[in-house]
Every structure is written in structure tokens, then in C-alpha cells.
Amino acid sequence: MSPVEGCPTVFQVIWSLTPGLHQYKFYVDGEWRHDERQPFATGNYGIVNTIYITREPNPPPALLSPGPPNSRMSMDVDHETFQHVVSVVTDFIMHVIVPKTSMLLNCHAP
């Protein structure tokens, strides 16, 4: 764990995770704590862990029908594929962009 540059009270860990469900906690001032602002799970014995779900990165498939270059007649969109891409982008925004922006704003708040 290392402090975020320019923000000595915020720490980060960069780790490569396999796809699936992961659980974690923080050890702060001698006490184990889960992140109350993130999804969490309670085990059989009352132990609470923060949960994080990862999945395989999927390259976005082609959205347009094949056709000659510069042809406006081949602009049909595969709606199922489009919805999948929107879902992946939304998931990235909610799980990566929003938390990092929030951390940055909290770090530089007056």
C-alpha cells in the first residue's frame, strides 16, 4: 500500500485480480474495517467484508454491418451488442471512474 501522490492521507494498492468475486477489508489503527460506501457481504459468523466483482475484459465487437467504406447504407446497429457495450462502459464508469474521482475530490476538499 502506498500513499496517493499529492494526498498523504489516501492510500492505494494496485493488484491484478482474476475474474470473479473478491472480498477485502482494511486494517486501520489496529482494527479490521470494511468499506461502508461499497457493496459488502456478511458471512455465517457475522464477519463483514467489502466485495468486488471482476470479469474478463471483453474487446468491444464491431457494431456496424459490413459494407463498403463511406457507405451510409450500412449503418444498422446490432442492438444486443450495443446494449452489451453500454453495460461494459457503464460498469467501468461506476467502478473505476466514479470512485477515483470521489477519492480525488475528497483528497483536495477544503
MMTF fields as JSON, N, C-alpha, C and O atoms, coordinates in Angstrom:
{
  "mmtfVersion": "1.0.0",
  "mmtfProducer": "UNKNOWN",
  "numBonds": 439,
  "numAtoms": 440,
  "numGroups": 110,
  "numChains": 1,
  "numModels": 1,
  "chainsPerModel": [1],
  "groupsPerChain": [110],
  "chainIdList": ["A"],
  "bondAtomList": [4, 2, 8, 6, 12, 10, 16, 14, 20, 18, 24, 22, 28, 26, 32, 30, 36, 34, 40, 38, 44, 42, 48, 46, 52, 50, 56, 54, 60, 58, 64, 62, 68, 66, 72, 70, 76, 74, 80, 78, 84, 82, 88, 86, 92, 90, 96, 94, 100, 98, 104, 102, 108, 106, 112, 110, 116, 114, 120, 118, 124, 122, 128, 126, 132, 130, 136, 134, 140, 138, 144, 142, 148, 146, 152, 150, 156, 154, 160, 158, 164, 162, 168, 166, 172, 170, 176, 174, 180, 178, 184, 182, 188, 186, 192, 190, 196, 194, 200, 198, 204, 202, 208, 206, 212, 210, 216, 214, 220, 218, 224, 222, 228, 226, 232, 230, 236, 234, 240, 238, 244, 242, 248, 246, 252, 250, 256, 254, 260, 258, 264, 262, 268, 266, 272, 270, 276, 274, 280, 278, 284, 282, 288, 286, 292, 290, 296, 294, 300, 298, 304, 302, 308, 306, 312, 310, 316, 314, 320, 318, 324, 322, 328, 326, 332, 330, 336, 334, 340, 338, 344, 342, 348, 346, 352, 350, 356, 354, 360, 358, 364, 362, 368, 366, 372, 370, 376, 374, 380, 378, 384, 382, 388, 386, 392, 390, 396, 394, 400, 398, 404, 402, 408, 406, 412, 410, 416, 414, 420, 418, 424, 422, 428, 426, 432, 430, 436, 434],
  "bondOrderList": [1, 1, 1, 1, 1, 1, 1, 1, 1, 1, 1, 1, 1, 1, 1, 1, 1, 1, 1, 1, 1, 1, 1, 1, 1, 1, 1, 1, 1, 1, 1, 1, 1, 1, 1, 1, 1, 1, 1, 1, 1, 1, 1, 1, 1, 1, 1, 1, 1, 1, 1, 1, 1, 1, 1, 1, 1, 1, 1, 1, 1, 1, 1, 1, 1, 1, 1, 1, 1, 1, 1, 1, 1, 1, 1, 1, 1, 1, 1, 1, 1, 1, 1, 1, 1, 1, 1, 1, 1, 1, 1, 1, 1, 1, 1, 1, 1, 1, 1, 1, 1, 1, 1, 1, 1, 1, 1, 1, 1],
  "groupList": [{"groupName": "MET", "atomNameList": ["N", "CA", "C", "O"], "elementList": ["N", "C", "C", "O"], "formalChargeList": [0, 0, 0, 0], "bondAtomList": [1, 0, 2, 1, 3, 2], "bondOrderList": [1, 1, 2], "singleLetterCode": "M", "chemCompType": "L-PEPTIDE LINKING"}, {"groupName": "SER", "atomNameList": ["N", "CA", "C", "O"], "elementList": ["N", "C", "C", "O"], "formalChargeList": [0, 0, 0, 0], "bondAtomList": [1, 0, 2, 1, 3, 2], "bondOrderList": [1, 1, 2], "singleLetterCode": "S", "chemCompType": "L-PEPTIDE LINKING"}, {"groupName": "PRO", "atomNameList": ["N", "CA", "C", "O"], "elementList": ["N", "C", "C", "O"], "formalChargeList": [0, 0, 0, 0], "bondAtomList": [1, 0, 2, 1, 3, 2], "bondOrderList": [1, 1, 2], "singleLetterCode": "P", "chemCompType": "L-PEPTIDE LINKING"}, {"groupName": "VAL", "atomNameList": ["N", "CA", "C", "O"], "elementList": ["N", "C", "C", "O"], "formalChargeList": [0, 0, 0, 0], "bondAtomList": [1, 0, 2, 1, 3, 2], "bondOrderList": [1, 1, 2], "singleLetterCode": "V", "chemCompType": "L-PEPTIDE LINKING"}, {"groupName": "GLU", "atomNameList": ["N", "CA", "C", "O"], "elementList": ["N", "C", "C", "O"], "formalChargeList": [0, 0, 0, 0], "bondAtomList": [1, 0, 2, 1, 3, 2], "bondOrderList": [1, 1, 2], "singleLetterCode": "E", "chemCompType": "L-PEPTIDE LINKING"}, {"groupName": "GLY", "atomNameList": ["N", "CA", "C", "O"], "elementList": ["N", "C", "C", "O"], "formalChargeList": [0, 0, 0, 0], "bondAtomList": [1, 0, 2, 1, 3, 2], "bondOrderList": [1, 1, 2], "singleLetterCode": "G", "chemCompType": "PEPTIDE LINKING"}, {"groupName": "CYS", "atomNameList": ["N", "CA", "C", "O"], "elementList": ["N", "C", "C", "O"], "formalChargeList": [0, 0, 0, 0], "bondAtomList": [1, 0, 2, 1, 3, 2], "bondOrderList": [1, 1, 2], "singleLetterCode": "C", "chemCompType": "L-PEPTIDE LINKING"}, {"groupName": "THR", "atomNameList": ["N", "CA", "C", "O"], "elementList": ["N", "C", "C", "O"], "formalChargeList": [0, 0, 0, 0], "bondAtomList": [1, 0, 2, 1, 3, 2], "bondOrderList": [1, 1, 2], "singleLetterCode": "T", "chemCompType": "L-PEPTIDE LINKING"}, {"groupName": "PHE", "atomNameList": ["N", "CA", "C", "O"], "elementList": ["N", "C", "C", "O"], "formalChargeList": [0, 0, 0, 0], "bondAtomList": [1, 0, 2, 1, 3, 2], "bondOrderList": [1, 1, 2], "singleLetterCode": "F", "chemCompType": "L-PEPTIDE LINKING"}, {"groupName": "GLN", "atomNameList": ["N", "CA", "C", "O"], "elementList": ["N", "C", "C", "O"], "formalChargeList": [0, 0, 0, 0], "bondAtomList": [1, 0, 2, 1, 3, 2], "bondOrderList": [1, 1, 2], "singleLetterCode": "Q", "chemCompType": "L-PEPTIDE LINKING"}, {"groupName": "ILE", "atomNameList": ["N", "CA", "C", "O"], "elementList": ["N", "C", "C", "O"], "formalChargeList": [0, 0, 0, 0], "bondAtomList": [1, 0, 2, 1, 3, 2], "bondOrderList": [1, 1, 2], "singleLetterCode": "I", "chemCompType": "L-PEPTIDE LINKING"}, {"groupName": "TRP", "atomNameList": ["N", "CA", "C", "O"], "elementList": ["N", "C", "C", "O"], "formalChargeList": [0, 0, 0, 0], "bondAtomList": [1, 0, 2, 1, 3, 2], "bondOrderList": [1, 1, 2], "singleLetterCode": "W", "chemCompType": "L-PEPTIDE LINKING"}, {"groupName": "LEU", "atomNameList": ["N", "CA", "C", "O"], "elementList": ["N", "C", "C", "O"], "formalChargeList": [0, 0, 0, 0], "bondAtomList": [1, 0, 2, 1, 3, 2], "bondOrderList": [1, 1, 2], "singleLetterCode": "L", "chemCompType": "L-PEPTIDE LINKING"}, {"groupName": "HIS", "atomNameList": ["N", "CA", "C", "O"], "elementList": ["N", "C", "C", "O"], "formalChargeList": [0, 0, 0, 0], "bondAtomList": [1, 0, 2, 1, 3, 2], "bondOrderList": [1, 1, 2], "singleLetterCode": "H", "chemCompType": "L-PEPTIDE LINKING"}, {"groupName": "TYR", "atomNameList": ["N", "CA", "C", "O"], "elementList": ["N", "C", "C", "O"], "formalChargeList": [0, 0, 0, 0], "bondAtomList": [1, 0, 2, 1, 3, 2], "bondOrderList": [1, 1, 2], "singleLetterCode": "Y", "chemCompType": "L-PEPTIDE LINKING"}, {"groupName": "LYS", "atomNameList": ["N", "CA", "C", "O"], "elementList": ["N", "C", "C", "O"], "formalChargeList": [0, 0, 0, 0], "bondAtomList": [1, 0, 2, 1, 3, 2], "bondOrderList": [1, 1, 2], "singleLetterCode": "K", "chemCompType": "L-PEPTIDE LINKING"}, {"groupName": "ASP", "atomNameList": ["N", "CA", "C", "O"], "elementList": ["N", "C", "C", "O"], "formalChargeList": [0, 0, 0, 0], "bondAtomList": [1, 0, 2, 1, 3, 2], "bondOrderList": [1, 1, 2], "singleLetterCode": "D", "chemCompType": "L-PEPTIDE LINKING"}, {"groupName": "ARG", "atomNameList": ["N", "CA", "C", "O"], "elementList": ["N", "C", "C", "O"], "formalChargeList": [0, 0, 0, 0], "bondAtomList": [1, 0, 2, 1, 3, 2], "bondOrderList": [1, 1, 2], "singleLetterCode": "R", "chemCompType": "L-PEPTIDE LINKING"}, {"groupName": "ALA", "atomNameList": ["N", "CA", "C", "O"], "elementList": ["N", "C", "C", "O"], "formalChargeList": [0, 0, 0, 0], "bondAtomList": [1, 0, 2, 1, 3, 2], "bondOrderList": [1, 1, 2], "singleLetterCode": "A", "chemCompType": "L-PEPTIDE LINKING"}, {"groupName": "ASN", "atomNameList": ["N", "CA", "C", "O"], "elementList": ["N", "C", "C", "O"], "formalChargeList": [0, 0, 0, 0], "bondAtomList": [1, 0, 2, 1, 3, 2], "bondOrderList": [1, 1, 2], "singleLetterCode": "N", "chemCompType": "L-PEPTIDE LINKING"}],
  "groupTypeList": [0, 1, 2, 3, 4, 5, 6, 2, 7, 3, 8, 9, 3, 10, 11, 1, 12, 7, 2, 5, 12, 13, 9, 14, 15, 8, 14, 3, 16, 5, 4, 11, 17, 13, 16, 4, 17, 9, 2, 8, 18, 7, 5, 19, 14, 5, 10, 3, 19, 7, 10, 14, 10, 7, 17, 4, 2, 19, 2, 2, 2, 18, 12, 12, 1, 2, 5, 2, 2, 19, 1, 17, 0, 1, 0, 16, 3, 16, 13, 4, 7, 8, 9, 13, 3, 3, 1, 3, 3, 7, 16, 8, 10, 0, 13, 3, 10, 3, 2, 15, 7, 1, 0, 12, 12, 19, 6, 13, 18, 2],
  "groupIdList": [1, 2, 3, 4, 5, 6, 7, 8, 9, 10, 11, 12, 13, 14, 15, 16, 17, 18, 19, 20, 21, 22, 23, 24, 25, 26, 27, 28, 29, 30, 31, 32, 33, 34, 35, 36, 37, 38, 39, 40, 41, 42, 43, 44, 45, 46, 47, 48, 49, 50, 51, 52, 53, 54, 55, 56, 57, 58, 59, 60, 61, 62, 63, 64, 65, 66, 67, 68, 69, 70, 71, 72, 73, 74, 75, 76, 77, 78, 79, 80, 81, 82, 83, 84, 85, 86, 87, 88, 89, 90, 91, 92, 93, 94, 95, 96, 97, 98, 99, 100, 101, 102, 103, 104, 105, 106, 107, 108, 109, 110],
  "secStructList": [7, 3, 3, 3, 6, 6, 3, 3, 3, 3, 3, 3, 7, 7, 7, 7, 7, 7, 1, 3, 3, 3, 3, 3, 7, 3, 3, 3, 6, 6, 3, 3, 3, 7, 7, 6, 6, 1, 7, 3, 3, 3, 7, 6, 6, 1, 7, 3, 3, 3, 3, 3, 3, 3, 7, 7, 7, 7, 7, 7, 7, 7, 7, 5, 7, 7, 7, 1, 6, 6, 7, 4, 4, 4, 7, 7, 5, 7, 2, 2, 2, 2, 2, 2, 2, 2, 2, 2, 2, 2, 2, 2, 0, 0, 0, 0, 0, 2, 2, 2, 2, 2, 2, 2, 2, 2, 2, 6, 7, 7],
  "xCoordList": [0.852, 0.0, 0.898, 1.898, 0.528, 1.333, 0.415, -0.712, 0.911, 0.077, -0.096, 0.793, -1.261, -1.531, -0.725, -0.687, -0.076, 0.772, -0.025, -1.087, 0.496, -0.149, -1.256, -1.909, -1.48, -2.562, -2.111, -2.442, -1.366, -0.747, -1.71, -1.289, -2.979, -3.922, -4.732, -5.565, -4.498, -5.195, -4.169, -3.119, -4.481, -3.558, -4.157, -5.375, -3.284, -3.749, -2.94, -1.788, -3.585, -2.926, -3.315, -4.49, -2.343, -2.614, -2.316, -1.201, -3.323, -3.195, -3.971, -5.065, -3.426, -4.102, -4.95, -4.42, -6.264, -7.189, -7.716, -7.915, -7.937, -8.58, -10.071, -10.599, -10.758, -12.199, -12.918, -12.573, -13.914, -14.708, -15.009, -14.811, -15.493, -15.862, -14.672, -14.054, -14.362, -13.266, -13.802, -14.691, -13.248, -13.631, -12.384, -11.299, -12.556, -11.407, -11.847, -13.027, -10.863, -11.033, -9.81, -8.803, -9.909, -8.782, -8.406, -9.276, -7.126, -6.646, -6.229, -5.178, -7.062, -6.856, -6.769, -7.677, -5.673, -5.487, -5.753, -6.412, -5.236, -5.361, -6.708, -6.989, -7.559, -8.903, -9.234, -8.941, -9.853, -10.285, -11.588, -12.518, -11.662, -12.863, -13.187, -12.295, -14.483, -14.891, -15.244, -15.461, -15.299, -15.645, -17.163, -17.822, -17.714, -19.168, -19.806, -21.028, -18.987, -19.52, -19.543, -19.952, -19.106, -19.073, -19.948, -20.279, -20.328, -21.11, -20.327, -19.101, -21.055, -20.381, -21.226, -22.421, -20.589, -21.263, -20.979, -19.89, -21.977, -21.83, -21.794, -22.701, -20.744, -20.582, -21.414, -22.132, -21.32, -22.093, -21.814, -22.688, -20.615, -20.25, -20.292, -19.711, -20.984, -21.119, -19.936, -19.871, -19.0, -17.845, -18.276, -18.87, -17.972, -18.373, -17.145, -16.136, -17.232, -16.165, -16.728, -17.881, -15.927, -16.29, -16.152, -15.234, -17.061, -16.965, -16.647, -17.026, -15.936, -15.59, -15.66, -15.055, -16.393, -16.554, -15.8, -15.999, -14.926, -14.195, -14.632, -15.151, -14.423, -14.739, -13.698, -12.91, -13.721, -12.782, -13.0, -14.142, -11.927, -12.122, -12.537, -11.893, -13.598, -14.088, -13.836, -14.291, -13.118, -12.961, -14.314, -15.071, -14.635, -15.951, -16.063, -15.179, -17.126, -17.31, -17.694, -18.103, -17.557, -17.951, -19.45, -20.23, -19.847, -21.26, -21.955, -23.181, -21.184, -21.794, -21.793, -20.927, -22.768, -22.824, -21.682, -21.29, -21.136, -20.073, -20.616, -21.778, -19.796, -20.199, -19.033, -17.974, -19.208, -18.118, -17.815, -18.713, -16.549, -16.19, -17.037, -17.425, -17.313, -18.071, -19.511, -20.141, -20.032, -21.396, -22.321, -22.207, -23.227, -24.18, -25.322, -26.101, -25.425, -26.497, -26.248, -27.159, -25.038, -24.722, -24.55, -23.699, -25.337, -25.201, -26.167, -26.486, -26.64, -27.505, -26.713, -25.541, -27.352, -26.694, -27.273, -28.49, -26.404, -26.822, -27.181, -26.29, -28.463, -28.901, -28.433, -28.116, -28.383, -27.912, -26.442, -26.059, -25.626, -24.211, -24.059, -23.234, -24.857, -24.798, -25.121, -24.433, -26.152, -26.518, -25.39, -25.134, -24.702, -23.577, -22.462, -21.908, -22.132, -21.076, -21.46, -20.625, -22.708, -23.174, -23.041, -22.628, -23.394, -23.288, -21.838, -21.564, -20.907, -19.491, -18.967, -18.257, -19.318, -18.864, -19.458, -18.756, -20.742, -21.388, -20.724, -20.47, -20.442, -19.782, -18.406, -18.036, -17.654, -16.332, -16.456, -15.683, -17.417, -17.604, -17.937, -17.354, -18.879, -19.333, -18.281, -18.217, -17.441, -16.494, -15.073, -14.251, -14.763, -13.405, -13.395, -12.728, -14.129, -14.077, -14.678, -14.043, -15.885, -16.558, -15.761, -15.557, -15.293, -14.513, -13.212, -12.843, -12.514, -11.272, -11.551, -10.798, -12.623, -12.987, -13.366, -12.953, -14.157, -14.546, -13.333, -13.253, -12.394, -11.183, -10.392, -9.905, -10.262, -9.52, -10.196, -9.524, -11.51, -12.228, -12.142, -11.988, -12.237, -12.123, -10.725, -10.556, -9.753, -8.366, -8.093, -7.317, -8.735, -8.459, -9.579, -9.622, -10.47, -11.55, -10.977, -10.033, -11.545, -11.016, -11.246, -10.866],
  "yCoordList": [-1.161, 0.0, 1.224, 1.28, 2.198, 3.408, 4.631, 4.553, 5.763, 6.976, 7.467, 7.312, 8.063, 8.653, 9.937, 10.732, 10.135, 11.311, 12.593, 12.794, 13.445, 14.717, 14.631, 15.633, 13.446, 13.273, 12.25, 11.07, 12.677, 11.735, 10.938, 9.977, 11.306, 10.562, 9.535, 8.834, 9.438, 8.469, 7.469, 7.854, 6.176, 5.127, 4.301, 4.242, 3.667, 2.831, 1.545, 1.473, 0.539, -0.721, -1.055, -0.986, -1.412, -1.84, -3.329, -3.763, -4.109, -5.556, -6.126, -5.655, -7.11, -7.768, -8.911, -9.852, -8.827, -9.825, -10.729, -10.293, -11.983, -12.898, -12.583, -12.039, -12.904, -12.664, -13.432, -14.575, -12.796, -13.453, -12.533, -11.321, -13.124, -12.399, -12.345, -13.368, -11.155, -10.972, -10.233, -9.389, -10.56, -9.89, -9.294, -9.871, -8.122, -7.485, -6.621, -6.316, -6.242, -5.342, -4.456, -4.684, -3.449, -2.575, -2.742, -2.91, -2.697, -2.736, -1.315, -0.841, -0.637, 0.774, 0.952, 0.568, 1.535, 1.822, 0.599, 0.698, -0.559, -1.778, -2.458, -3.351, -2.052, -2.623, -2.956, -2.167, -4.143, -4.519, -3.815, -3.831, -3.184, -2.439, -2.733, -2.912, -2.778, -2.882, -1.477, -0.568, -1.314, -0.019, 0.1, -0.592, 0.954, 1.09, 1.748, 1.714, 2.351, 3.005, 2.078, 2.487, 0.837, -0.135, -1.327, -1.5, -2.156, -3.362, -4.248, -4.332, -4.912, -5.779, -7.009, -7.037, -8.021, -9.282, -9.647, -9.397, -10.244, -10.714, -12.234, -12.873, -12.819, -14.265, -14.93, -14.259, -16.247, -17.031, -16.647, -16.795, -16.156, -15.826, -14.319, -13.84, -13.576, -12.139, -11.322, -10.119, -11.956, -11.233, -10.493, -11.08, -9.196, -8.354, -8.025, -7.554, -8.274, -7.945, -7.116, -7.294, -6.223, -5.495, -6.467, -7.287, -6.38, -7.281, -6.479, -5.316, -7.143, -6.56, -7.668, -8.725, -7.434, -8.438, -7.983, -6.874, -8.862, -8.57, -9.539, -10.616, -9.155, -10.061, -9.897, -8.951, -10.852, -10.84, -9.57, -9.208, -8.897, -7.763, -8.28, -9.17, -7.729, -8.14, -7.024, -5.899, -7.314, -6.265, -5.968, -6.894, -4.707, -4.395, -4.932, -4.687, -5.656, -6.187, -5.063, -3.982, -5.33, -4.345, -4.11, -5.059, -2.849, -2.519, -2.321, -2.382, -2.088, -1.772, -2.977, -3.848, -3.006, -4.065, -3.875, -2.742, -4.982, -4.824, -4.19, -4.391, -3.44, -2.785, -2.012, -1.94, -1.443, -0.674, 0.565, 1.11, 1.018, 2.215, 3.411, 3.532, 4.281, 5.523, 5.276, 6.186, 4.094, 3.8, 4.058, 3.389, 5.002, 5.323, 4.304, 4.288, 3.473, 2.493, 1.313, 0.516, 1.173, 0.013, 0.399, -0.161, 1.332, 1.825, 1.144, 1.721, -0.053, -0.791, -1.153, -1.521, -1.047, -1.353, -2.635, -2.823, -3.508, -4.717, -4.279, -4.043, -4.17, -3.61, -4.43, -3.857, -5.755, -6.588, -6.292, -6.15, -6.201, -5.873, -4.464, -4.22, -3.535, -2.15, -2.079, -1.381, -2.789, -2.8, -3.383, -2.903, -4.432, -5.026, -3.998, -3.856, -3.28, -2.27, -1.166, -0.72, -0.724, 0.297, -0.211, 0.533, -1.483, -2.076, -2.103, -1.777, -2.492, -2.55, -1.157, -0.977, -0.169, 1.208, 1.744, 2.378, 1.494, 1.947, 1.311, 1.99, 0.007, -0.696, -0.078, 0.113, 0.231, 0.85, 2.217, 2.543, 3.01, 4.343, 4.225, 4.93, 3.332, 3.222, 2.616, 2.982, 1.687, 1.002, 1.538, 1.203, 2.363, 2.886, 4.408, 5.001, 5.04, 6.496, 7.188, 8.069, 6.802, 7.464, 7.337, 8.347, 6.123, 6.044, 6.852, 7.482, 6.845, 7.606, 9.107, 9.85, 9.563, 10.973, 11.371, 12.422, 10.521, 10.786, 10.867, 11.754, 9.948, 9.955, 11.231, 11.849, 11.626, 12.838, 14.074, 14.936, 14.158, 15.299, 15.33, 16.403, 14.171, 14.118, 14.522, 15.141, 14.174, 14.478, 15.973, 16.494, 16.662, 18.078, 18.977, 20.165, 18.427, 19.241, 20.199, 19.858, 21.4, 22.395, 21.97, 22.686],
  "zCoordList": [0.0, 0.0, 0.0, 0.716, -0.811, -0.892, -0.936, -1.425, -0.417, -0.455, -1.892, -2.728, -2.159, -3.462, -3.561, -2.622, -4.712, -4.896, -4.666, -5.256, -3.809, -3.512, -2.484, -2.193, -1.927, -0.951, 0.088, -0.031, 1.099, 2.032, 2.911, 3.555, 2.954, 3.795, 3.005, 3.58, 1.692, 0.846, 0.329, -0.186, 0.47, 0.065, -1.063, -1.231, -1.831, -2.934, -3.016, -2.588, -3.581, -3.895, -5.323, -5.685, -6.126, -7.495, -7.553, -7.264, -7.929, -7.909, -9.087, -9.399, -9.724, -10.835, -10.28, -9.689, -10.472, -9.934, -11.038, -12.172, -10.696, -11.629, -11.667, -10.698, -12.742, -12.798, -11.694, -11.393, -11.1, -10.065, -8.906, -8.986, -7.824, -6.613, -5.665, -5.369, -5.198, -4.247, -3.025, -3.137, -1.854, -0.616, 0.018, -0.05, 0.64, 1.275, 2.454, 2.626, 3.253, 4.394, 4.492, 3.822, 5.33, 5.63, 7.092, 7.946, 7.379, 8.76, 9.119, 8.689, 9.911, 10.228, 11.728, 12.466, 12.173, 13.604, 14.477, 15.512, 14.05, 14.844, 14.771, 15.569, 13.821, 13.73, 12.27, 11.372, 12.033, 10.696, 10.379, 11.184, 9.185, 8.779, 7.317, 6.488, 7.023, 5.618, 5.131, 5.933, 3.831, 3.24, 3.211, 2.435, 4.033, 4.156, 2.941, 2.789, 2.067, 0.87, -0.341, -1.428, -0.162, -1.254, -0.875, 0.298, -1.859, -1.53, -0.561, -0.635, 0.358, 1.316, 1.582, 1.29, 2.14, 2.45, 3.894, 4.41, 4.542, 5.908, 5.89, 5.356, 6.474, 6.497, 7.575, 8.317, 7.665, 8.628, 10.075, 10.93, 10.363, 11.74, 12.009, 12.983, 11.139, 11.334, 10.839, 11.091, 10.139, 9.613, 8.356, 7.452, 8.307, 7.185, 6.345, 6.87, 5.043, 4.103, 2.961, 2.569, 2.433, 1.222, 0.063, 0.045, -0.91, -2.057, -3.313, -3.453, -4.219, -5.509, -6.548, -6.372, -7.624, -8.667, -9.906, -10.402, -10.399, -11.627, -12.703, -12.41, -13.937, -15.035, -16.13, -16.138, -17.057, -18.176, -18.993, -19.277, -19.37, -20.273, -21.643, -22.198, -22.178, -23.489, -24.486, -24.28, -25.566, -26.569, -27.187, -27.478, -27.393, -27.965, -29.387, -30.208, -29.689, -31.042, -31.999, -31.576, -33.27, -34.279, -34.175, -34.089, -34.182, -34.041, -35.38, -35.463, -36.413, -37.694, -38.628, -38.545, -39.501, -40.5, -41.487, -41.766, -42.028, -43.016, -44.282, -44.634, -44.952, -46.191, -46.754, -46.13, -47.901, -48.488, -47.65, -47.009, -47.647, -46.88, -47.305, -48.467, -46.356, -46.569, -47.031, -47.57, -46.838, -47.231, -46.055, -45.028, -46.18, -45.12, -45.08, -44.127, -46.082, -46.146, -45.216, -44.993, -44.663, -43.828, -42.358, -41.666, -41.888, -40.52, -39.555, -38.516, -39.857, -38.94, -37.692, -37.777, -36.546, -35.282, -34.704, -34.684, -34.237, -33.543, -32.123, -31.308, -31.823, -30.541, -29.34, -28.298, -29.46, -28.351, -28.047, -26.886, -29.093, -28.916, -28.369, -27.489, -28.891, -28.417, -26.926, -26.181, -26.483, -25.066, -24.22, -23.116, -24.736, -24.011, -23.843, -22.753, -24.917, -24.847, -23.867, -23.079, -23.909, -22.972, -21.54, -20.65, -21.317, -19.983, -19.501, -18.347, -20.38, -20.014, -19.683, -18.694, -20.51, -20.277, -18.974, -18.187, -18.748, -17.511, -16.295, -15.3, -16.368, -15.276, -14.996, -13.838, -16.048, -15.902, -15.237, -14.337, -15.674, -15.09, -13.609, -12.785, -13.259, -11.864, -10.942, -9.769, -11.449, -10.58, -10.654, -9.801, -11.652, -11.779, -11.736, -10.889, -12.643, -12.765, -11.534, -10.955, -11.132, -10.008, -8.713, -8.039, -8.327, -7.078, -7.13, -6.138, -8.266, -8.362, -8.307, -7.678, -8.958, -8.91, -7.491, -7.002, -6.83, -5.454, -4.538, -3.688, -4.707, -3.891, -4.13, -3.183, -5.389, -5.727, -5.123, -4.555, -5.245, -4.688, -3.167, -2.584, -2.514, -1.064, -0.611, 0.439, -1.392, -1.053, -1.098, -0.298, -2.038, -2.246, -1.718, -2.041, -0.922, -0.34, 0.691, 1.403, 0.774, 1.753, 3.181, 4.107]
}
